[in-house]
Amino acid sequence: MAQVAVIMKVIPGSPEANFKKITEECVAICKKYSDTDMVNVKEEPLAFGLKSLLFNFLMEESIGDTEPLEEQLSKVAEVQTVETSDVRRAFG
């Protein structure tokens, strides 16, 4: 089966949220779905000091929908919003 590159966008509830803890928990969840042990994390400024976290990783296409992953990530403490930002087939 093919691999897909997935980017999950996680937005904490406030600028004072514990970004380190959120990142650690979200990376652990993403690794359960990841085809490799590598999950790239990027912080992206939004507004008023609030940042979103982008989690980029490879996933086996046969897993299918990312909705179960979104549900698990949304249960992390201090997370307000989770969305699948991008999914596309990986080549190479």
A tleap script that builds the chain and sets N, CA, C and O, in Angstrom:
source leaprc.protein.ff14SB
mol = sequence {
  NMET ALA GLN VAL ALA VAL ILE MET LYS VAL
  ILE PRO GLY SER PRO GLU ALA ASN PHE LYS
  LYS ILE THR GLU GLU CYS VAL ALA ILE CYS
  LYS LYS TYR SER ASP THR ASP MET VAL ASN
  VAL LYS GLU GLU PRO LEU ALA PHE GLY LEU
  LYS SER LEU LEU PHE ASN PHE LEU MET GLU
  GLU SER ILE GLY ASP THR GLU PRO LEU GLU
  GLU GLN LEU SER LYS VAL ALA GLU VAL GLN
  THR VAL GLU THR SER ASP VAL ARG ARG ALA
  PHE CGLY
}
set mol.1.N position { 0.824 -1.183 0.000 }
set mol.1.CA position { 0.000 0.000 0.000 }
set mol.1.C position { 0.871 1.251 0.000 }
set mol.1.O position { 2.051 1.193 0.348 }
set mol.2.N position { 0.314 2.330 -0.374 }
set mol.2.CA position { 1.028 3.606 -0.429 }
set mol.2.C position { 1.019 4.290 0.931 }
set mol.2.O position { 0.214 3.979 1.809 }
set mol.3.N position { 1.940 5.227 1.069 }
set mol.3.CA position { 1.977 6.046 2.270 }
set mol.3.C position { 1.369 7.409 1.961 }
set mol.3.O position { 1.414 7.888 0.828 }
set mol.4.N position { 0.803 8.017 2.992 }
set mol.4.CA position { 0.288 9.375 2.861 }
set mol.4.C position { 0.990 10.263 3.880 }
set mol.4.O position { 1.271 9.848 5.004 }
set mol.5.N position { 1.267 11.494 3.462 }
set mol.5.CA position { 1.820 12.491 4.368 }
set mol.5.C position { 0.647 13.211 5.017 }
set mol.5.O position { -0.251 13.696 4.329 }
set mol.6.N position { 0.659 13.280 6.333 }
set mol.6.CA position { -0.447 13.857 7.090 }
set mol.6.C position { 0.063 15.042 7.902 }
set mol.6.O position { 1.127 14.977 8.516 }
set mol.7.N position { -0.706 16.118 7.896 }
set mol.7.CA position { -0.419 17.250 8.772 }
set mol.7.C position { -1.659 17.488 9.632 }
set mol.7.O position { -2.740 17.793 9.127 }
set mol.8.N position { -1.475 17.341 10.933 }
set mol.8.CA position { -2.543 17.591 11.893 }
set mol.8.C position { -2.280 18.933 12.559 }
set mol.8.O position { -1.159 19.208 12.985 }
set mol.9.N position { -3.313 19.771 12.650 }
set mol.9.CA position { -3.193 21.092 13.278 }
set mol.9.C position { -3.911 21.070 14.620 }
set mol.9.O position { -5.106 20.786 14.695 }
set mol.10.N position { -3.167 21.373 15.674 }
set mol.10.CA position { -3.697 21.356 17.036 }
set mol.10.C position { -3.594 22.770 17.587 }
set mol.10.O position { -2.525 23.379 17.550 }
set mol.11.N position { -4.714 23.299 18.103 }
set mol.11.CA position { -4.740 24.645 18.669 }
set mol.11.C position { -5.113 24.546 20.153 }
set mol.11.O position { -6.214 24.115 20.497 }
set mol.12.N position { -4.184 24.951 21.024 }
set mol.12.CA position { -4.486 24.954 22.458 }
set mol.12.C position { -5.532 26.014 22.804 }
set mol.12.O position { -5.830 26.900 22.003 }
set mol.13.N position { -6.069 25.904 23.989 }
set mol.13.CA position { -7.124 26.815 24.410 }
set mol.13.C position { -6.658 28.206 24.788 }
set mol.13.O position { -7.458 29.141 24.783 }
set mol.14.N position { -5.363 28.372 25.123 }
set mol.14.CA position { -4.868 29.692 25.511 }
set mol.14.C position { -3.362 29.786 25.263 }
set mol.14.O position { -2.687 28.766 25.125 }
set mol.15.N position { -2.838 31.012 25.208 }
set mol.15.CA position { -1.395 31.193 25.036 }
set mol.15.C position { -0.594 30.685 26.242 }
set mol.15.O position { 0.600 30.411 26.119 }
set mol.16.N position { -1.242 30.560 27.401 }
set mol.16.CA position { -0.564 30.086 28.611 }
set mol.16.C position { -0.552 28.558 28.713 }
set mol.16.O position { -0.047 28.015 29.696 }
set mol.17.N position { -1.088 27.872 27.739 }
set mol.17.CA position { -1.140 26.407 27.771 }
set mol.17.C position { 0.275 25.827 27.819 }
set mol.17.O position { 1.228 26.460 27.365 }
set mol.18.N position { 0.401 24.640 28.363 }
set mol.18.CA position { 1.688 23.960 28.449 }
set mol.18.C position { 1.988 23.294 27.100 }
set mol.18.O position { 1.630 22.138 26.875 }
set mol.19.N position { 2.651 24.045 26.207 }
set mol.19.CA position { 2.909 23.559 24.853 }
set mol.19.C position { 3.811 22.331 24.836 }
set mol.19.O position { 3.650 21.450 23.992 }
set mol.20.N position { 4.756 22.273 25.763 }
set mol.20.CA position { 5.658 21.117 25.815 }
set mol.20.C position { 4.876 19.832 26.112 }
set mol.20.O position { 5.072 18.806 25.460 }
set mol.21.N position { 3.994 19.910 27.099 }
set mol.21.CA position { 3.196 18.728 27.476 }
set mol.21.C position { 2.238 18.337 26.345 }
set mol.21.O position { 2.090 17.158 26.025 }
set mol.22.N position { 1.596 19.332 25.754 }
set mol.22.CA position { 0.689 19.053 24.634 }
set mol.22.C position { 1.449 18.401 23.494 }
set mol.22.O position { 0.978 17.427 22.908 }
set mol.23.N position { 2.627 18.934 23.174 }
set mol.23.CA position { 3.445 18.380 22.087 }
set mol.23.C position { 3.820 16.934 22.367 }
set mol.23.O position { 3.683 16.080 21.491 }
set mol.24.N position { 4.287 16.649 23.568 }
set mol.24.CA position { 4.696 15.284 23.927 }
set mol.24.C position { 3.535 14.308 23.794 }
set mol.24.O position { 3.696 13.224 23.234 }
set mol.25.N position { 2.369 14.685 24.304 }
set mol.25.CA position { 1.211 13.791 24.245 }
set mol.25.C position { 0.730 13.590 22.807 }
set mol.25.O position { 0.383 12.476 22.414 }
set mol.26.N position { 0.710 14.662 22.032 }
set mol.26.CA position { 0.250 14.560 20.641 }
set mol.26.C position { 1.221 13.752 19.783 }
set mol.26.O position { 0.796 12.986 18.918 }
set mol.27.N position { 2.519 13.919 20.020 }
set mol.27.CA position { 3.509 13.130 19.275 }
set mol.27.C position { 3.314 11.647 19.577 }
set mol.27.O position { 3.358 10.820 18.666 }
set mol.28.N position { 3.101 11.306 20.835 }
set mol.28.CA position { 2.883 9.901 21.215 }
set mol.28.C position { 1.656 9.328 20.506 }
set mol.28.O position { 1.683 8.182 20.055 }
set mol.29.N position { 0.592 10.105 20.404 }
set mol.29.CA position { -0.622 9.645 19.719 }
set mol.29.C position { -0.360 9.500 18.220 }
set mol.29.O position { -0.755 8.502 17.616 }
set mol.30.N position { 0.300 10.483 17.621 }
set mol.30.CA position { 0.589 10.431 16.180 }
set mol.30.C position { 1.476 9.245 15.832 }
set mol.30.O position { 1.320 8.646 14.767 }
set mol.31.N position { 2.414 8.895 16.726 }
set mol.31.CA position { 3.304 7.761 16.464 }
set mol.31.C position { 2.535 6.440 16.375 }
set mol.31.O position { 2.990 5.508 15.712 }
set mol.32.N position { 1.385 6.350 17.032 }
set mol.32.CA position { 0.565 5.145 16.938 }
set mol.32.C position { 0.029 4.951 15.519 }
set mol.32.O position { -0.211 3.825 15.083 }
set mol.33.N position { -0.155 6.061 14.809 }
set mol.33.CA position { -0.683 6.024 13.446 }
set mol.33.C position { 0.433 6.112 12.405 }
set mol.33.O position { 0.224 5.800 11.232 }
set mol.34.N position { 1.609 6.536 12.839 }
set mol.34.CA position { 2.713 6.800 11.923 }
set mol.34.C position { 3.312 5.515 11.371 }
set mol.34.O position { 3.388 4.499 12.062 }
set mol.35.N position { 3.737 5.580 10.109 }
set mol.35.CA position { 4.398 4.451 9.469 }
set mol.35.C position { 5.876 4.410 9.851 }
set mol.35.O position { 6.537 3.388 9.664 }
set mol.36.N position { 6.393 5.508 10.380 }
set mol.36.CA position { 7.775 5.580 10.863 }
set mol.36.C position { 7.727 6.088 12.296 }
set mol.36.O position { 6.651 6.371 12.824 }
set mol.37.N position { 8.885 6.204 12.922 }
set mol.37.CA position { 8.944 6.685 14.294 }
set mol.37.C position { 9.157 8.201 14.336 }
set mol.37.O position { 9.401 8.770 15.400 }
set mol.38.N position { 9.065 8.843 13.181 }
set mol.38.CA position { 9.373 10.269 13.089 }
set mol.38.C position { 8.101 11.106 12.938 }
set mol.38.O position { 7.282 10.863 12.051 }
set mol.39.N position { 7.955 12.090 13.817 }
set mol.39.CA position { 6.857 13.051 13.739 }
set mol.39.C position { 7.483 14.440 13.841 }
set mol.39.O position { 8.068 14.785 14.868 }
set mol.40.N position { 7.361 15.229 12.789 }
set mol.40.CA position { 7.881 16.597 12.810 }
set mol.40.C position { 6.851 17.526 13.430 }
set mol.40.O position { 5.654 17.412 13.164 }
set mol.41.N position { 7.330 18.447 14.261 }
set mol.41.CA position { 6.453 19.390 14.947 }
set mol.41.C position { 6.889 20.809 14.598 }
set mol.41.O position { 8.075 21.137 14.637 }
set mol.42.N position { 5.917 21.637 14.260 }
set mol.42.CA position { 6.193 23.035 13.933 }
set mol.42.C position { 5.179 23.907 14.653 }
set mol.42.O position { 3.986 23.605 14.675 }
set mol.43.N position { 5.667 24.997 15.245 }
set mol.43.CA position { 4.771 25.970 15.865 }
set mol.43.C position { 4.483 27.069 14.859 }
set mol.43.O position { 5.377 27.533 14.151 }
set mol.44.N position { 3.226 27.478 14.803 }
set mol.44.CA position { 2.802 28.520 13.862 }
set mol.44.C position { 2.027 29.585 14.635 }
set mol.44.O position { 1.003 29.274 15.243 }
set mol.45.N position { 2.497 30.845 14.624 }
set mol.45.CA position { 1.770 31.894 15.351 }
set mol.45.C position { 0.397 32.157 14.745 }
set mol.45.O position { 0.234 32.148 13.525 }
set mol.46.N position { -0.582 32.390 15.605 }
set mol.46.CA position { -1.938 32.708 15.150 }
set mol.46.C position { -2.239 34.178 15.441 }
set mol.46.O position { -2.118 35.021 14.552 }
set mol.47.N position { -2.627 34.488 16.668 }
set mol.47.CA position { -2.932 35.869 17.056 }
set mol.47.C position { -2.900 35.993 18.573 }
set mol.47.O position { -3.172 35.028 19.288 }
set mol.48.N position { -2.567 37.183 19.060 }
set mol.48.CA position { -2.595 37.484 20.484 }
set mol.48.C position { -1.768 36.498 21.314 }
set mol.48.O position { -2.154 36.143 22.428 }
set mol.49.N position { -0.639 36.062 20.771 }
set mol.49.CA position { 0.249 35.148 21.486 }
set mol.49.C position { -0.121 33.679 21.357 }
set mol.49.O position { 0.629 32.815 21.811 }
set mol.50.N position { -1.247 33.383 20.756 }
set mol.50.CA position { -1.671 31.996 20.580 }
set mol.50.C position { -0.933 31.370 19.404 }
set mol.50.O position { -0.746 32.004 18.365 }
set mol.51.N position { -0.515 30.120 19.579 }
set mol.51.CA position { 0.186 29.394 18.524 }
set mol.51.C position { -0.546 28.087 18.239 }
set mol.51.O position { -1.174 27.502 19.122 }
set mol.52.N position { -0.453 27.647 16.998 }
set mol.52.CA position { -0.947 26.315 16.673 }
set mol.52.C position { 0.262 25.393 16.546 }
set mol.52.O position { 1.377 25.844 16.282 }
set mol.53.N position { 0.030 24.118 16.734 }
set mol.53.CA position { 1.067 23.106 16.583 }
set mol.53.C position { 0.720 22.251 15.372 }
set mol.53.O position { -0.397 21.746 15.260 }
set mol.54.N position { 1.676 22.090 14.468 }
set mol.54.CA position { 1.480 21.264 13.280 }
set mol.54.C position { 2.303 19.998 13.425 }
set mol.54.O position { 3.513 20.056 13.642 }
set mol.55.N position { 1.643 18.851 13.305 }
set mol.55.CA position { 2.301 17.550 13.415 }
set mol.55.C position { 2.301 16.908 12.033 }
set mol.55.O position { 1.241 16.644 11.466 }
set mol.56.N position { 3.484 16.658 11.495 }
set mol.56.CA position { 3.650 16.126 10.143 }
set mol.56.C position { 4.285 14.739 10.237 }
set mol.56.O position { 5.341 14.581 10.851 }
set mol.57.N position { 3.650 13.739 9.634 }
set mol.57.CA position { 4.170 12.373 9.688 }
set mol.57.C position { 3.624 11.558 8.525 }
set mol.57.O position { 2.692 11.979 7.840 }
set mol.58.N position { 4.218 10.384 8.312 }
set mol.58.CA position { 3.757 9.459 7.273 }
set mol.58.C position { 2.858 8.403 7.891 }
set mol.58.O position { 3.117 7.910 8.989 }
set mol.59.N position { 1.809 8.068 7.177 }
set mol.59.CA position { 0.843 7.076 7.644 }
set mol.59.C position { 0.534 6.126 6.491 }
set mol.59.O position { 0.533 6.533 5.329 }
set mol.60.N position { 0.278 4.889 6.807 }
set mol.60.CA position { -0.109 3.915 5.788 }
set mol.60.C position { -1.504 4.268 5.266 }
set mol.60.O position { -2.427 4.494 6.048 }
set mol.61.N position { -1.648 4.314 3.953 }
set mol.61.CA position { -2.917 4.712 3.341 }
set mol.61.C position { -4.066 3.779 3.727 }
set mol.61.O position { -5.219 4.202 3.801 }
set mol.62.N position { -3.747 2.528 3.968 }
set mol.62.CA position { -4.787 1.553 4.297 }
set mol.62.C position { -5.475 1.846 5.637 }
set mol.62.O position { -6.563 1.330 5.893 }
set mol.63.N position { -4.858 2.662 6.489 }
set mol.63.CA position { -5.488 3.028 7.764 }
set mol.63.C position { -6.776 3.792 7.504 }
set mol.63.O position { -7.752 3.672 8.246 }
set mol.64.N position { -6.758 4.581 6.435 }
set mol.64.CA position { -7.977 5.274 6.027 }
set mol.64.C position { -8.143 6.638 6.658 }
set mol.64.O position { -7.212 7.443 6.679 }
set mol.65.N position { -9.317 6.889 7.164 }
set mol.65.CA position { -9.730 8.188 7.671 }
set mol.65.C position { -8.886 8.648 8.867 }
set mol.65.O position { -8.412 7.826 9.651 }
set mol.66.N position { -8.704 9.964 8.998 }
set mol.66.CA position { -7.962 10.526 10.128 }
set mol.66.C position { -8.883 10.944 11.278 }
set mol.66.O position { -8.407 11.472 12.283 }
set mol.67.N position { -10.166 10.720 11.146 }
set mol.67.CA position { -11.112 11.137 12.186 }
set mol.67.C position { -10.832 10.499 13.548 }
set mol.67.O position { -10.917 11.200 14.557 }
set mol.68.N position { -10.499 9.195 13.629 }
set mol.68.CA position { -10.167 8.629 14.950 }
set mol.68.C position { -8.946 9.314 15.579 }
set mol.68.O position { -8.889 9.495 16.795 }
set mol.69.N position { -7.982 9.688 14.751 }
set mol.69.CA position { -6.808 10.402 15.239 }
set mol.69.C position { -7.200 11.781 15.762 }
set mol.69.O position { -6.734 12.199 16.823 }
set mol.70.N position { -8.047 12.484 15.029 }
set mol.70.CA position { -8.538 13.800 15.475 }
set mol.70.C position { -9.223 13.678 16.835 }
set mol.70.O position { -9.007 14.510 17.715 }
set mol.71.N position { -10.040 12.652 17.008 }
set mol.71.CA position { -10.759 12.454 18.269 }
set mol.71.C position { -9.796 12.231 19.427 }
set mol.71.O position { -9.993 12.776 20.513 }
set mol.72.N position { -8.752 11.430 19.200 }
set mol.72.CA position { -7.770 11.172 20.262 }
set mol.72.C position { -6.991 12.431 20.611 }
set mol.72.O position { -6.765 12.717 21.787 }
set mol.73.N position { -6.576 13.188 19.592 }
set mol.73.CA position { -5.823 14.417 19.845 }
set mol.73.C position { -6.670 15.456 20.573 }
set mol.73.O position { -6.147 16.217 21.388 }
set mol.74.N position { -7.965 15.497 20.289 }
set mol.74.CA position { -8.838 16.485 20.930 }
set mol.74.C position { -9.056 16.186 22.416 }
set mol.74.O position { -9.509 17.056 23.160 }
set mol.75.N position { -8.741 14.972 22.849 }
set mol.75.CA position { -8.890 14.602 24.260 }
set mol.75.C position { -7.684 15.012 25.109 }
set mol.75.O position { -7.730 14.903 26.335 }
set mol.76.N position { -6.607 15.482 24.474 }
set mol.76.CA position { -5.425 15.920 25.214 }
set mol.76.C position { -5.788 17.178 26.002 }
set mol.76.O position { -6.458 18.071 25.484 }
set mol.77.N position { -5.342 17.239 27.252 }
set mol.77.CA position { -5.643 18.390 28.112 }
set mol.77.C position { -5.141 19.680 27.488 }
set mol.77.O position { -4.052 19.714 26.915 }
set mol.78.N position { -5.924 20.732 27.596 }
set mol.78.CA position { -5.631 22.085 27.123 }
set mol.78.C position { -5.738 22.259 25.601 }
set mol.78.O position { -5.425 23.331 25.083 }
set mol.79.N position { -6.176 21.216 24.879 }
set mol.79.CA position { -6.365 21.332 23.432 }
set mol.79.C position { -7.798 21.771 23.166 }
set mol.79.O position { -8.745 21.177 23.681 }
set mol.80.N position { -7.946 22.810 22.363 }
set mol.80.CA position { -9.279 23.311 22.047 }
set mol.80.C position { -9.762 22.816 20.691 }
set mol.80.O position { -10.910 22.391 20.559 }
set mol.81.N position { -8.887 22.869 19.674 }
set mol.81.CA position { -9.289 22.527 18.312 }
set mol.81.C position { -8.265 21.602 17.665 }
set mol.81.O position { -7.058 21.774 17.831 }
set mol.82.N position { -8.768 20.619 16.925 }
set mol.82.CA position { -7.909 19.724 16.141 }
set mol.82.C position { -8.514 19.602 14.754 }
set mol.82.O position { -9.722 19.416 14.606 }
set mol.83.N position { -7.666 19.707 13.739 }
set mol.83.CA position { -8.148 19.501 12.372 }
set mol.83.C position { -7.060 18.850 11.534 }
set mol.83.O position { -5.867 19.016 11.787 }
set mol.84.N position { -7.499 18.112 10.543 }
set mol.84.CA position { -6.562 17.565 9.564 }
set mol.84.C position { -6.289 18.660 8.565 }
set mol.84.O position { -7.168 19.062 7.802 }
set mol.85.N position { -5.063 19.138 8.577 }
set mol.85.CA position { -4.683 20.274 7.720 }
set mol.85.C position { -4.389 19.821 6.293 }
set mol.85.O position { -4.709 20.529 5.339 }
set mol.86.N position { -3.774 18.630 6.142 }
set mol.86.CA position { -3.399 18.160 4.819 }
set mol.86.C position { -3.182 16.652 4.834 }
set mol.86.O position { -2.647 16.106 5.799 }
set mol.87.N position { -3.594 15.987 3.777 }
set mol.87.CA position { -3.312 14.574 3.551 }
set mol.87.C position { -3.036 14.413 2.073 }
set mol.87.O position { -3.855 14.785 1.233 }
set mol.88.N position { -1.871 13.852 1.756 }
set mol.88.CA position { -1.560 13.603 0.346 }
set mol.88.C position { -0.622 12.415 0.216 }
set mol.88.O position { 0.140 12.102 1.130 }
set mol.89.N position { -0.690 11.768 -0.920 }
set mol.89.CA position { 0.178 10.620 -1.156 }
set mol.89.C position { 1.636 11.040 -1.175 }
set mol.89.O position { 2.006 12.067 -1.745 }
set mol.90.N position { 2.447 10.221 -0.538 }
set mol.90.CA position { 3.888 10.476 -0.492 }
set mol.90.C position { 4.560 9.688 -1.610 }
set mol.90.O position { 4.254 8.515 -1.827 }
set mol.91.N position { 5.454 10.326 -2.299 }
set mol.91.CA position { 6.188 9.676 -3.381 }
set mol.91.C position { 7.656 9.636 -3.022 }
set mol.91.O position { 8.167 10.520 -2.334 }
set mol.92.N position { 8.334 8.597 -3.497 }
set mol.92.CA position { 9.791 8.564 -3.303 }
set mol.92.C position { 10.242 7.393 -2.602 }
set mol.92.O position { 11.441 7.235 -2.370 }
savepdb mol mol.pdb
quit
